[in-house]
Amino acid sequence: MVEPFGFIGLFIVVAIVLVSVPIIINALIAPRKPNRIKGEAYECGIETVGDTWVQFKAQYYIYALIFVIFDIEAVFLFPWALAFQQLELFAIFEMIVFILILAVGLIYAWRKGALEWA
């Protein structure tokens, strides 16, 4: 009974090591010479005028999340479409239910106005 949990413990130890070792190495070898040039703006070369924290509408993020959800749907549909000829009737019904659930989600998002870009 203890043996299967040993693998979980080993997995946790490996995960902690893989996360902590790069952080420790970075702390040891990172250069620590502050400079005025290093602190300048580098993204577009222009100093910002006014407030740098501009708020965006949350609807843009919702739009992006909906895109990601339906993009992942395509990942699930490709293997199913490739194996369509070999699938049994139960697998076909499962995929129909999957597509219907996603269609209901799309209709819900559409009616809530989440797909409007204005």
N, C-alpha and C positions, 0 to 999 in steps of 0.2 A: 504494500500500500504506500510506503514511503518512496519507493523507487520512481513512480511516475511524477511525483512532485519534485524530485531531484532535477529533472529536466527543466521544470519551470523555474526553479531556483537558479540553475545554470544560465537560463535564458535571461533572467533579470540581472544577474551579475555581468553577463556579456553586454547587455544593453547599457548598464551604468558605466562600464569601462569605455564603450564606444562613444559615449557622450562626454565623459569627463576627461579622457586623455587629450583630445584636441584643445579643450579649454585650458588645461594645465600647460600644454606645450605653447599655446599662444601667450599665456601669461608670462612664461619664462623667456621667450625669444622676441616678443613684440618690442619695437623701438619706442623709446620714451623721450624723444627730443621734441618738445613743442616748438612750433614755429608760427609766425604770423601768416606766412603763405599757406601753410597747411590748414589754417582755420578759415580761409576764404571760401566764398561760394564757388562750387565747381560744376553744378549741374548744367547751367546754361551760360555761365560767365557773367551774369548780370546780378547786381545786388537787388534784393527784393525791396519794393516800395510798399509801405503799408503793412497790414497784417499778413503774416505768412501762413496762418492757419485758416484756409478757406474751407467753408463747409459746402459739401456736395449734397444733393438730394439723395435720400435713402433709396429712392426709386431706381436709380442707376444700379445700385448694388443688388436690388431685388431682380432687376432685369438680367444682370450677369448670373445670378444664382439659378434663375429659370433656364438660362442658356446652358449652364453646366449640367443641370439635371437632365435636360433633353439630349445633351451631347453624350452623357453616360448611357442614356437609353439606346443610342446607336451602337455603343460598344456591346450591349447585350443582344442586340438584334442581329449583328453580323454572324456570330457563330451559329445562331439558330437558323438563319437563312441558308447557311452553307450545309447544314445537316438536315434540311427540311425534308428531303426525300426519304431519309432513314428514320424519321421520328414516328413515334406511335401517336395515336389519337389523343392520349392524355397530355403529351407534351405540347401538342398544337393548342389544346384548350387552355393550358397554362399560359402560353404566350398570348393568346387572345385576351385572357383576363389581365395580363400584364399591360398590354396595349390599352385596354379599356380603362384601367386605373390611371395610366398616364394621360389618356384623353380627358378623363374627368378632371384631373389636375390642371390641364391646359385650359379647359373651358372655365374652370373656377378662376384661374389667374386672368383670363381674358375678361371675364365679367367684372372682376374687381378692379380692372384698369391697370394691372401691373405691366401690361405689354405696351402701354402708351408711352411714347418717348417725348414728352413735353412737360 
